[in-house]
Amino acid sequence: MAASKPVEAAVVAAAAPSSGSGVGGGGATAGPGTGGLPRWQLALAVGAPLLLGAGAMYLWSRQRRRREAGGRGDAGGLKRNSERKTPEGRASPAPGSGHPDGSGAHLEMNSLDRAQAAKNKGNKYFKAGKYEQAIQCYTEAISLCPIEKNADLSTFYQNRAAAFEQLQKWKEVAQDCTKAVELNPKYVKALFRRAKAHEKLDNKKECLEDVTAVCILEGFQNQQSMLLADKVLKLLGKEKAKEKYKNREPLMPSPQFIKSYFSSFTDDIISQPMLKGEKSDEDKDKEGEASEVKENSGYLRAKQYMEEENYDKIISECSKEIDAQGKYMAEALLLRATFYLLIGNANAAKPDLDKVISLKEANVKLRANALIKRGSMYMQQQQPLLSTQDFNMAADIDPQNADVYHHRGQYRQAYTGNNSSQIQAAMKGFEEVIKKFPRCAEGYALYAQALTDQQQFGKADDMYDKCIDLEPDNATTYVHKGLLQLQWKQDLDRGLELISKAIEIDNKCDFAYETMGTIEVQRGNMEKAIDMFNKAINLAKSEMEMAHLYSLCDAAHAQTEVAKKYGLKPPTL
């Protein structure tokens, strides 16, 4: 069944690029196995703005128009884009707070009036920058105010918190805001001020929960609160990823992932099948004749293991060739670097790539391939200048190498997608690639992404179908085709069906788990979303990617806590 609401794109991680698959090659930005599509450009079809994770920016383009139109203030008189720094005036009476008839009414009015007078005096001190005196007046107002006057009391506590904030007494700010929120659970100004205090106190989890509540209450229309949410999610994600990544066991991707990666290169010596003369004595050709005995070479054994899909032994065999300074040392360095990238160890890959690039006597195609992979690695590490240098150098030394233009074309599309002339150049480049290499699934995948960005959905869908025809086991193509159904046709069921198919094909497809988790957030299924994000985290191939996934997971956790505490939930599909 198609989704019932108009679909709008929520760009996940637009401000803080995820590292894609984290391998620094095979589709440039996205890395192997992602069908060459920049994951941090993922446009997820949703029916409402939601707190998604690091860099999500909460549908800024859509909300900006609403912010410009203005909005009604919150319970404390807050305008949507105010700085939330000034104390508040008299709060509106809470429902049912009228004075009862009888002699007690006069005394109660006097107490409340005196409290209001003390507060007004405090406001004057506050505006004059005399915060200590303001605090004394707000304290007096709190002591005079009848305890049943929740709205007034919450305002007095909030105002005193504002004065403490000016003195940078963050613990006192948090305490007074807590009192204000207890009295008025949906008090936006107090929640946001407490969030900022928690940030200063380095209480990131508490800060995130408060700012999540604020974002929901404000309908994701305030830039300040969205920026704070984005900031704390990034910090939390980086902290958690740093610790987990340091202790992680290297994880070899699935065979489908690895084959898809190598298929993204059409001019790569190390991914070519072994020649007859390289095979071992045990291998027989179709006529039953023995092949030539291969040399005692770690690299050639590694190539044999590649053909057998016995990928776990490749790094060690390449190391033997390198340590012996054998005939195929350059090839072994490049193959080892490639598998280091595949298991998410860019630090180990870089010295090998550097050495291949510096070997002037090495085959020019080896050096060009190393430059492409290092350039893609730099791209994922958000070092575009270094990335550009490597792509250009590869083009200079091997101008007929199609992979240079293929991967550099994706780079340009990923990083310069807002420039119309460069978009046109990238689109033309993709068209040339698929004409020249009609059996290259990666070319169709890149072209499909570019078409999607230009909202040419029907043609993009055709390109994904061609990808699937060429590589039916490429899980990430199914994920992107599923996302296209959400964005184009608002067909939630079909989208989920395709993404589930991706997981069925490759249960190590972290991209599929991430995407499924993000959709479950949109549907309000936080428990299932968190489970999906955790599966993706355990499969992440780079620390940057892991940080991004932790941010998504933390955002879902925060929404769960906010729903429990305040009964607040964003709109869902």
C-alpha positions in Angstrom: 0.0 0.0 0.0 1.4 3.4 -0.9 2.0 5.9 1.8 -0.9 8.2 2.3 1.0 11.5 2.6 2.9 13.6 0.1 6.5 12.6 0.3 9.3 15.1 1.2 13.0 14.3 1.2 14.7 14.3 4.5 18.4 14.4 3.7 20.2 12.2 6.2 23.7 13.4 7.2 23.8 16.2 4.7 26.0 18.4 6.9 28.2 15.7 8.2 28.9 13.1 5.5 28.9 9.5 6.5 31.8 7.7 5.1 29.6 5.5 2.9 30.9 2.0 3.1 34.2 3.3 4.4 36.6 1.7 2.0 37.8 4.6 0.0 37.3 3.2 -3.4 34.9 1.3 -5.7 32.4 4.0 -6.4 34.5 6.7 -4.9 32.3 8.4 -2.4 30.2 5.4 -1.5 32.8 2.8 -1.6 32.3 -0.8 -2.7 29.0 -2.5 -2.4 26.9 0.7 -2.3 26.3 0.7 -6.0 28.5 3.8 -6.2 25.9 6.0 -4.6 27.0 8.6 -2.1 25.3 7.4 1.0 25.6 10.8 2.8 23.4 12.2 0.0 20.7 9.7 0.8 17.3 11.2 0.3 14.8 9.4 2.4 11.1 9.7 1.7 9.2 10.8 4.7 5.9 12.4 5.5 7.0 14.6 8.4 10.2 16.2 9.7 12.0 14.1 12.3 15.1 14.2 14.4 17.2 11.7 12.5 20.8 12.1 13.4 24.1 13.9 12.8 23.8 16.5 10.0 20.1 15.8 9.4 19.2 19.5 9.4 15.6 18.6 9.9 14.2 19.6 6.5 15.7 23.0 6.7 14.7 24.1 3.2 11.0 23.3 3.9 10.9 24.8 7.3 12.7 28.0 6.4 9.7 29.4 4.7 7.6 28.7 7.8 10.1 30.4 10.0 10.2 33.4 7.8 6.4 33.6 8.1 6.8 33.9 11.9 5.0 32.0 14.6 3.2 32.2 17.9 5.4 32.3 21.0 5.6 29.3 23.4 4.3 29.2 27.0 6.8 31.7 28.1 6.2 34.2 25.2 9.1 32.8 23.1 9.2 33.7 19.4 10.4 30.9 17.1 13.8 32.5 16.4 14.4 34.4 19.6 17.7 34.0 21.5 15.9 32.9 24.7 18.0 35.2 26.8 15.6 37.7 28.3 13.5 37.2 31.3 9.8 36.9 30.9 6.9 39.1 31.8 3.7 38.0 33.6 2.7 34.5 32.6 -0.9 33.8 31.5 -2.9 32.1 34.3 -3.0 28.4 34.1 -6.4 26.9 33.3 -8.6 26.7 36.4 -6.3 29.1 38.4 -9.1 31.7 39.2 -9.4 32.7 42.8 -12.1 31.1 44.9 -14.7 33.2 46.6 -14.2 34.1 50.2 -11.8 36.0 52.5 -8.8 34.0 51.3 -9.0 35.6 47.8 -7.7 38.9 49.0 -4.7 37.4 50.7 -3.9 35.2 47.7 -4.1 38.1 45.3 -1.8 40.1 47.5 0.8 37.2 47.6 0.7 36.8 43.9 0.8 40.5 43.2 3.8 40.9 45.5 5.5 38.0 43.8 4.8 39.6 40.4 6.2 42.9 41.7 9.4 41.2 42.8 9.7 39.5 39.5 9.2 42.8 37.6 11.9 44.4 39.7 14.1 41.4 38.9 13.5 42.0 35.2 14.7 45.6 35.5 17.9 44.4 37.2 18.4 41.8 34.6 18.1 44.3 31.7 20.6 46.5 33.5 23.0 43.6 33.7 22.7 43.4 37.5 22.2 39.6 37.6 22.9 39.0 41.3 20.2 41.5 42.3 17.9 40.0 39.7 18.4 36.6 41.3 17.5 37.9 44.7 14.3 39.4 43.3 13.3 36.2 41.5 14.1 34.2 44.6 11.7 36.5 46.5 9.1 36.0 43.9 9.4 32.2 44.2 9.0 32.4 48.0 5.9 34.7 47.8 4.1 32.8 45.0 1.2 30.5 46.0 2.3 26.9 45.4 -0.8 26.2 43.3 0.2 28.9 40.7 2.2 26.6 38.5 2.4 28.9 35.5 3.7 31.8 37.5 6.1 29.7 39.5 7.5 28.1 36.4 8.1 31.6 35.0 9.9 32.8 38.1 12.2 29.7 38.1 12.9 30.2 34.4 13.8 33.8 34.9 16.1 33.0 37.7 17.7 30.4 35.5 18.2 33.1 32.8 20.1 35.2 35.4 22.2 32.3 36.5 23.0 31.6 32.9 24.5 35.1 32.5 26.8 34.3 35.4 27.7 31.0 33.8 26.4 29.1 36.9 25.3 26.1 34.8 24.4 23.7 37.7 22.0 26.3 39.1 20.6 26.9 35.6 19.9 23.2 35.2 18.3 23.0 38.7 16.0 26.0 38.1 15.0 24.9 34.7 14.1 21.4 36.1 11.8 23.1 38.6 10.2 25.1 35.7 9.7 22.0 33.6 8.2 20.1 36.5 5.6 22.8 36.8 5.1 23.1 33.1 6.3 20.0 31.2 6.1 21.6 27.8 7.9 24.8 28.7 10.1 25.3 25.6 12.2 28.1 26.9 13.1 26.2 30.1 13.8 23.0 28.2 16.1 24.7 25.8 17.9 26.6 28.5 18.4 23.4 30.4 19.7 21.7 27.3 22.4 24.5 26.9 23.3 24.1 30.6 23.7 20.3 30.2 25.9 21.0 27.2 28.2 23.2 29.3 28.2 20.5 32.0 29.1 17.9 29.4 25.9 16.0 30.1 25.4 15.1 26.4 22.7 12.5 26.8 20.5 14.8 29.0 21.2 17.7 26.6 20.1 15.6 23.6 16.8 14.6 25.3 16.0 18.2 26.2 16.8 19.6 22.8 14.9 16.7 21.1 11.8 17.7 23.1 12.3 21.3 22.1 12.6 20.4 18.4 9.4 18.4 18.5 7.5 21.1 20.4 8.6 23.7 17.9 7.8 21.6 14.9 11.5 21.6 13.9 11.2 25.3 13.0 13.9 26.8 15.1 17.5 27.0 13.8 19.1 27.3 17.3 17.6 24.1 18.7 18.3 22.2 15.5 21.9 23.2 15.5 22.3 22.2 19.1 20.8 18.8 18.4 23.1 18.4 15.4 26.1 19.3 17.4 25.5 17.1 20.4 24.6 14.1 18.2 27.9 14.5 16.3 29.8 14.7 19.6 28.1 11.6 21.0 28.6 9.7 17.8 32.3 10.5 17.6 32.9 9.6 21.3 31.2 6.2 21.0 32.7 5.4 17.7 36.2 6.2 18.8 35.9 3.7 21.7 34.2 0.9 19.8 36.3 1.3 16.6 39.5 1.1 18.7 38.5 -2.3 20.0 36.7 -3.7 17.0 37.7 -6.9 15.2 38.4 -6.4 11.5 35.4 -7.7 9.6 35.6 -9.0 6.0 32.6 -7.9 4.0 30.4 -10.5 2.2 31.6 -12.0 -1.1 28.8 -10.1 -2.8 30.1 -6.8 -1.4 33.7 -7.6 -2.5 32.8 -8.7 -6.0 30.7 -5.6 -6.4 33.6 -3.5 -5.3 36.0 -4.9 -7.8 33.4 -4.7 -10.6 33.4 -0.9 -10.2 36.9 -1.0 -11.8 37.2 -1.8 -15.4 41.0 -1.2 -15.8 42.4 -2.8 -12.7 45.2 -5.4 -13.0 44.8 -7.0 -9.6 41.2 -7.8 -10.1 41.7 -9.6 -13.4 41.4 -13.4 -13.5 44.6 -15.4 -13.2 46.4 -16.3 -16.4 46.9 -19.9 -17.3 50.6 -19.8 -16.6 50.0 -18.4 -13.1 47.9 -21.3 -12.0 49.2 -24.1 -9.7 50.0 -27.6 -10.9 46.8 -29.0 -9.4 44.7 -26.8 -11.7 43.6 -28.4 -14.9 42.3 -26.9 -18.1 39.2 -28.1 -19.8 41.2 -30.5 -21.9 42.7 -32.1 -18.8 46.2 -30.9 -19.5 48.3 -29.6 -16.6 48.8 -25.9 -16.4 52.3 -24.6 -15.9 53.6 -24.7 -12.3 53.3 -21.3 -10.8 56.2 -19.5 -9.0 56.5 -19.6 -5.2 54.7 -16.3 -4.9 52.6 -15.0 -2.1 50.8 -12.7 -4.5 49.9 -15.4 -6.9 48.6 -17.5 -4.0 46.5 -14.5 -2.9 45.1 -14.2 -6.5 44.2 -17.9 -6.3 42.4 -17.3 -3.0 40.5 -14.5 -4.6 39.2 -16.8 -7.3 38.2 -19.2 -4.6 36.5 -16.4 -2.6 38.8 -17.3 0.3 39.3 -13.6 1.1 40.5 -13.9 4.7 43.9 -15.3 3.6 44.7 -12.6 1.0 46.4 -10.0 3.3 48.8 -12.5 4.8 49.8 -13.9 1.4 50.4 -10.4 0.1 52.5 -9.6 3.1 54.7 -12.7 2.3 55.3 -11.3 -1.2 56.1 -7.9 0.1 58.5 -9.1 2.9 60.3 -11.2 0.3 60.5 -8.2 -2.1 59.2 -10.6 -4.8 58.6 -10.1 -8.4 55.0 -9.0 -7.8 55.7 -6.7 -4.9 53.9 -3.7 -6.4 50.8 -5.8 -7.2 50.9 -7.3 -3.7 51.1 -3.8 -2.1 48.1 -2.7 -4.1 46.0 -5.8 -3.4 46.9 -5.7 0.3 45.9 -2.0 0.5 42.7 -2.8 -1.2 41.7 -5.4 1.3 42.8 -3.2 4.2 40.3 -0.7 2.8 37.7 -3.4 2.5 38.0 -4.3 6.2 38.0 -0.6 7.2 41.6 -0.1 8.0 42.5 3.0 6.0 45.5 3.8 8.3 47.1 0.5 7.2 46.1 1.0 3.5 47.6 4.4 3.1 51.4 3.5 3.4 50.9 0.7 0.8 49.1 3.0 -1.6 51.8 5.6 -1.1 54.5 3.1 -1.9 52.8 1.9 -5.1 52.3 5.5 -6.3 56.0 6.3 -5.6 57.3 3.2 -7.6 58.1 4.9 -10.9 59.1 1.6 -12.4 55.7 0.0 -11.6 53.1 -0.6 -14.2 51.3 2.7 -14.8 47.9 1.1 -14.4 48.9 -0.1 -10.9 49.9 3.4 -10.0 46.8 5.0 -11.4 44.6 2.5 -9.6 46.4 3.3 -6.3 45.8 7.0 -6.9 42.1 6.4 -7.6 41.8 4.4 -4.3 43.8 6.9 -2.3 41.8 9.8 -3.8 38.5 8.1 -2.9 39.9 7.5 0.6 40.7 11.2 1.0 37.2 12.0 -0.2 35.6 9.9 2.5 37.9 11.6 5.0 36.6 14.9 3.8 39.9 16.1 2.3 38.7 17.2 -1.1 41.9 19.0 -2.1 44.0 15.9 -1.6 41.4 13.8 -3.4 41.3 16.2 -6.4 45.1 16.0 -6.6 45.1 12.2 -6.7 42.4 12.0 -9.4 44.2 14.6 -11.5 47.5 12.8 -11.2 45.9 9.5 -12.2 44.5 11.2 -15.3 47.9 12.7 -16.1 49.8 9.4 -15.9 47.1 7.2 -17.5 44.8 9.4 -19.6 43.1 6.4 -21.3 42.2 4.8 -17.9 38.4 4.8 -17.8 38.3 4.3 -14.0 39.9 7.7 -13.5 37.0 9.5 -15.1 34.4 7.2 -13.7 35.4 7.7 -10.1 36.3 11.3 -10.5 32.9 11.9 -12.1 31.2 10.5 -9.1 33.4 12.7 -6.9 32.4 15.8 -8.8 28.7 14.8 -8.6 29.0 14.3 -4.9 30.8 17.5 -4.0 29.6 20.0 -6.6 26.0 19.0 -7.0 24.7 22.5 -6.5 26.6 24.0 -9.5 24.4 23.6 -12.6 27.3 23.6 -15.1 29.2 21.0 -13.1 26.0 18.9 -12.8 25.7 18.9 -16.5 29.3 17.9 -16.9 28.9 15.1 -14.4 25.7 13.8 -16.2 27.5 13.9 -19.5 30.4 12.0 -18.0 28.0 9.3 -16.7 26.3 8.9 -20.0 29.7 8.5 -21.7 30.7 5.8 -19.2 27.6 3.7 -19.8 28.0 4.0 -23.6 31.7 3.0 -23.4 31.2 0.3 -20.8 27.6 -1.0 -21.2 28.4 -4.0 -18.9 29.6 -1.9 -16.0 26.8 -1.9 -13.4 28.6 0.8 -11.4 28.1 3.3 -14.3 24.4 2.8 -14.4 24.2 3.1 -10.6 26.0 6.5 -10.6 23.9 7.7 -13.5 20.8 6.6 -11.6 21.9 8.7 -8.5 22.5 11.7 -10.7 19.1 11.3 -12.3 17.4 11.0 -8.9 19.1 14.2 -7.8 17.6 15.9 -10.8 14.2 14.3 -10.0 14.2 12.3 -13.3 12.8 9.3 -11.3 11.4 7.2 -14.1 14.8 7.1 -16.0 16.6 6.6 -12.7 14.4 3.5 -12.0 15.3 2.1 -15.4 19.0 2.6 -14.6 18.7 0.7 -11.4 16.9 -2.1 -13.3 19.9 -2.4 -15.6 22.2 -2.5 -12.5 20.2 -5.4 -11.1 20.2 -7.2 -14.5 24.0 -7.0 -14.6 24.6 -7.6 -10.8 21.6 -9.4 -9.4 23.4 -10.0 -6.1 24.3 -6.3 -5.5 22.3 -5.6 -2.3 22.8 -1.9 -2.2 21.2 -1.4 -5.6 18.0 -2.8 -4.1 18.3 -0.4 -1.2 18.6 2.6 -3.5 15.8 1.4 -5.8 13.7 1.0 -2.6 14.4 4.6 -1.6 13.5 5.7 -5.0 10.1 4.1 -4.7 9.6 6.1 -1.5 10.7 9.4 -2.9 9.0 9.0 -6.3 5.8 7.0 -5.7 5.4 7.3 -2.0 5.1 3.5 -2.0 6.3 2.5 1.5 5.4 -1.2 1.1 7.4 -1.5 -2.1 10.3 0.4 -0.7 10.5 -1.9 2.4 10.2 -5.0 0.2 13.2 -4.0 -1.8 15.3 -3.1 1.2 14.3 -6.4 2.9 15.4 -8.1 -0.3 18.8 -6.4 0.0 19.2 -7.9 3.5 18.2 -11.3 2.2 20.9 -11.1 -0.4 23.6 -9.9 1.9 23.1 -10.0 5.7 26.3 -7.9 6.0 24.9 -5.0 4.1 25.2 -2.3 6.7 23.7 0.3 4.3 20.4 -1.8 4.2 20.2 -1.9 8.0 20.9 1.8 8.3 18.2 2.7 5.8 15.7 0.3 7.3 16.4 1.8 10.7 15.9 5.4 9.4 12.6 4.4 7.9 11.5 2.8 11.2 12.2 6.1 12.8 9.9 7.7 10.3 7.2 5.2 11.2 7.6 5.7 14.9 9.0 2.2 15.6 11.9 3.3 17.7 12.7 -0.1 19.2 13.0 -1.7 15.8 15.0 1.3 14.5 17.5 1.1 17.3 17.9 -2.7 16.6 18.6 -1.9 12.9 21.1 0.9 13.7 23.0 -1.4 16.1 23.3 -4.1 13.4 24.7 -1.4 11.1 27.1 -0.2 13.7 28.6 -3.7 14.2 29.2 -3.9 10.4 30.6 -0.4 9.9 33.9 -0.2 8.1 35.2 3.1 9.2 35.2 5.2 12.4 33.5 8.0 10.6 30.7 5.8 9.4 30.3 4.3 12.8 30.0 7.8 14.4 27.3 8.6 11.9 25.4 5.4 12.8 25.7 6.1 16.5 24.3 9.5 16.0 21.2 8.0 14.3 20.9 5.5 17.1 21.2 8.1 19.8 18.6 10.3 18.1 16.1 7.3 18.2 17.0 6.7 21.8 16.3 10.3 22.6 13.0 10.3 21.0 12.1 7.2 23.0 13.0 8.9 26.3 11.1 12.1 25.3 8.0 10.1 24.5 8.2 8.4 27.9 8.8 11.6 29.9 6.6 14.1 28.1 4.4 12.1 25.8 5.9 13.9 22.8 6.2 12.2 19.5 6.9 13.6 16.0 4.4 13.0 13.2 5.0 9.6 11.5 4.3 8.0 8.2 
